[in-house]
Amino acid sequence: MNMLGSTSFGTYLSGLAVSQVISNVPAVIILAPYTKYVYPLFLGVNIGGLGTLIASLANLLAYKQYYERAESPSGAYFKIFLQINIFFLLILGVVGFLLVFWQ
């Protein structure tokens, strides 16, 4: 992790990637001690809240509410959720990269 936190771009990518696996809030707590690049970490974990269901606790809470309240929950919701989130993760991921690059 030290290598990924040694550059602003590595910190940004680490924030994006780790957020997809363990959620964005724990990701920033884990990654913060390994980098001095606060802005790229901030962008990475915030944009990293998009993507997988695990990427943000808010995603999990919304999915749980849907599943509990829908008359007949289906996998279609999950599929559409992933498509929209991954689309915006890619778009905002590029924007975040440009912001980090031109900082």
C-alpha positions, 0 to 999 in steps of 0.5 A: 500500500505504501507504493500506491500512496506515494504518488497522488495518482496512486493514492487516487486509484487506491481510494477508488479500488479499496472503496469497491471492496470495503466501502468508502468510509473504512477505505479512507480510514485504512489508506490515510496513514499511508499517504500525504495526498489528502485531495486525491484520497478524498476524490478517490474514496468519494467517487469510489462510493459508486460502483459495487453495492459494497462501495458505500454503506448508503448503497447497501441501505438503499438496496435493503429498503428496496428489497424489504418494500418491493412487492416482488423484488427482482434481480433486475433492480440489482442489474440496473443499479450496477449498470448505472453506478459503474457508468457514473464511476467510469465517468466521474473516475476520469473527471477525478483523474483529470482533477488530480492530474492538473492539481 
